[in-house]
Amino acid sequence: MMWKCGVCNYIHNGEGAPEKCPKCGAPQEKFVQLVDESREKVERSRFTNSLLRELINTMEDLQDLAQAGIDDNLDPGCKKLFTETLEMAEFIKQTALAEIENHISKGKWG
């Protein structure tokens, strides 16, 4: 079962709502049980957000690899490829971070 704090939107997984919200301290009465569609939305957002976090981590690894290639500076063609890779990885990382921020602002962070 999933419970949502009506004060701060904290999501609790368990048989019942906690006695008080661990995030804001609101009493148990402020929690509502999420059912079907709402619960599915939280589960999907958790999955999508975990994919975005994995994409961000991958882009950070790719940036490290690209920087090593730039530093090696074997020849102009390689350096150009690594520079473009570094720039594209930064773009993808920032776009993924923006998507997470968008989800948070829309209450899609569970």
N, C-alpha and C positions, 0 to 999 in steps of 0.2 A: 504494500500500500504506500501511497505517496501523499504527503501532507504539505500544504503551503501556508506560510505565515502571512496573514492579511496585512501586517504592518510593514515588513521589509522584503517579502517575497522569498524568504529562505525556504528551500525544499528539504523536507525530512522524509527519509525512507524508513518505514517500520510499521508494526502492527497498529500503533496508535500515535497520535501527536505527542510530542514531548511536553513535559509539564510547563516548561518555558522555552522560548526560542533561544537557541544558543547564540544567535547573531545579535538580536536586539533586546532580548529579555521579555518579550511580550508573553502574556499568559497563554495557556493551552487553548482557551476559548477563542483565541484569535486565529487558530489554524482551521483550515478547511481541507477536507479530503479531496484530492484530485481524482477524477473519474475519467475513464475511457479517453475521450478526445484530448483533454487537458494533459493527462498522464502521458499519452502518446507524443504530444507536442514536446513535452519536457525530455522524454527519452530520445526523440529524434534530434532535438537541439543539442543534447549532450553528445550524441554520436557525431553530428556535423562539426561541432566545436572541437571535438577531439581530433577529427581529420584536419581541420584548419591548424590546430596546434602542431600536429605532425608535419604538415606542409611548411610551417614556419621553421621548425627545427631542421627540416631537410634543406631549406633555402639557406639557413645559417651555415650548415655544413658545406653547401655548394659555394658560398661566399668564401669560406676558408680555403677551399680547393682552388677557386679562381684567383684568390690573392697569392697563393703559392705559385701559380703559373705566371702571374704578372711579375712577381719577385724574381722568378727564374729567368725571365726575359730571354728565352732561347732565340727567338727571331720575331720580326714584326707581325707576321701572320698569327703566330701563337699568342703573342701579347694582345693583339686585337680581339681574338676569340675569348680569351680569359677576361678582358676588360668588359666586353659585351655581356659575358656570362655574369660577372659581378653586378653589373647594372640591372640586368633582368631579374636576377635572384633578389636584389633589393626591392625592385618593383613588386614582385610576387609576394614577398614577405610583408611589405607594407599594405598591400591590398588585402591579404589574409587577415592582418591585424585590424584593418578597417571593417572587415566583415564581422569579426568577433565583436568589435565595438558596436556595430549596427545591431547585432543580435542582443547585446546587453541593453541597449536603449529601447528595444522593442519587447523586453522581458522574455527573450528566448534563451536565456542562460539558465540552465538548470543544474 
